[in-house]
Amino acid sequence: MYVGRFIVVGPGIAAYRVSSRSFPNRQIVEREDALTVAPTSDAPETDNPYISYNCVREAETGQIVVGNGSQVDPITEKLDLGYPARDALVESLLALDYEKDDYETPRIAGVVGDDEATIGIVRKDAVLVEAVEEPTLVATYEENSPRTFEFAATTAEDAAREAYDLDFEHAVCAAGIVVDDDRVETAVVND
């Protein structure tokens, strides 16, 4: 089944996977303050604004923001201003709305702390944001309502690999994140 890009978030753990039929030539690049989805060196030129974006950023609060597009930056900025996770997600998702591409792609995002997590999606027909107590998945297609999801990873490396290897079609790259007592660990799989 093709579910597109997806996140799994739970208290202390998160994963993001790029799945794509249209733009498979992408990778996740580790930067000083973010993990960024970017075209590979052999990717064709494109003016598509949805190809490159920060998919993981750490807020000054020690929380991690994970998502499938430019909403990651304003969510992080709102957390830095003291917004609760729910409000940062709702305001940013509503402001940016779903992607105005041919597929009306939803925006997905999560905020993860060491003992709490919040997940959200904005689709053409709804905005859903909820606090979660166990790993929860939401994807851009098919799985576009948050649902509890069996996810066994306990390290960032395991989370990235488990997300990449899940039985959803067209895996491109993945990131895994662990937040534990104000320590953040990230890992990337670019296969």
N, C-alpha and C positions, 0 to 999 in steps of 0.2 A: 504494500500500500504506500502511496506517495502522500506524505503529510506536510511537505515543505520544511521550512525552518521550524525548529522547536526548542523549547526550554524545559528543563526539569528543575524545580526548586523545592527545597525543604529547609528546615532550620539547619544551618551550618554547611549546607551542600547545594551546589548548583551545577548545571551543565547546559551548554548551548551547542546546537548542531546546525550547520548550514547544509541543507539538502537542496539540490537544484537540478532541474532539467535544462534550463535556459542558459545559466551562467556557471558552468562547473569549474572554470579556471580561476578559483579563488583560494585563498589561504588565510589563516589567522596569524597575525604578526604581533609579537610581544613588544610593547613599547613601555616607556618608563611609567606611565600612569594609566595605561589601558591595554586591552587586547583589541585589535582592529582587524576587521575583515577587509581584505584588499585583493585586487587582481594579482594573479601570478605574472611572472615576466613574459610568459607566452600567451597571455590573454589578449583577445582582440580589443581594439579601441572601442569604447562605448561612452555615450553621454548619459547613460542611465544613472539617475541619482541614488538608486537603491543598491548599488553594487558594493560600495565601500562605506564603512561606518564603524564606530566603536561598538563592540558587542559586549564588553565587560569593562566596568570602571569601579574603582573603590572610592566611596565617599569619605569625607573627613570623619564621619561617625564610626568608621570601621565596617560599615555595611557595603555589600557588593551589589551593583546594579548589572543585570544581564538582560539582553534583548536583541531583537532582530533589526534594529535601525537607529536612526538619528534620535529617537526618544531617549536613548540611554543617557545622553549628555544632559538634557534638562531635568531628568529624574534625579541624577546625581547632584546637580546644582541645587535643586529644591531640598534634598536631604541635607546638603551642606548649610542651607539656610535654616534648618531646624524643622522642616515639615515632617510629619509622620509618614511612614512608607506608603500607607494607603492614599493619603492626599497627594503625595508626589507622583504616584502612579496615575491616579485619576486625572489630575490636572494636565499632566504631560500627554497622556494618551488622548484625552479629549481635544487638547489644543492641536496636536499633530494629525489626529484622525487616522483612518486606515490609509494605506498607500494608494495613490491614485494611478495605479498601473492597470494593465489589461485584465488582471485577475482580482482587482480590488483587495489586495493582500492585507490581511489584518496585521496590526502591530502587536507584538507580544513583549512582555517585560516582567521581571521579577526583582524583588529586593530581598537580600539574604543577610541575616545577622547570625551570630553564633547560636542563638536560641529562638530565633523567629524567622519567618519568611512570609512574603506577600507576593501573589502572582496576579497578572492582569493581561487583558486582551481588549483591543478595540477593533470591532468588525463593522461592516457597513450597517448592520442591524442592531448592534449592542455594544455596551462597555461592561466588562465583568472584571471586578477586582475583589480578591478575597485573601484573608490571612489563611495560611496553611500550617498544619502541624506535622505533616509527613510529606515525602516527595510527591510532587504534583506536576503533571505534564500539561502543557498547552502548545498547540502547533498552529501554523497559519492555515492549514487545510485539513479537512476530515476530523481532526482532533482539536477543534477550535473552541472548546469549552474546557476549562480546567477540570482535571480528574486525577484522583489519587493514582499513583503509578509505582509499580515495584521497581526500585532502583537500589542496588546493593552497594554501590561505591562508597568508600570511606576516605579516599585520598583524591586529590585533584587529578592526578594521573589516571587513576581508575575511573573517575567520573568522565573524563574526556574520552577514554577508550570505550567505556560502556555506552556512552551516548553515540559515539561514532559507529559502533558495532550493532546497534539496535536494528531490528528487522524492518526498517522503513527504507524505502527506495531512494537512490541517488545521493548517498552520503558524499560530502565534499570535504568538510573539515569540522573539528569540534574543539570546544574548550571545556575544562573542568575547573571548578572552584571549590575550595574549602575555607570556611571562616570559623576560627576556633580561638576563643579568648583573645580577641583583638589581633590575631595573626591571620593573614590571608595567604593562601597558597593557590597558585594557578598552574595549569598545564594545558598543552595544546597538542592536538593530533592533526597533522596535515598529510594524509596519505594520498 
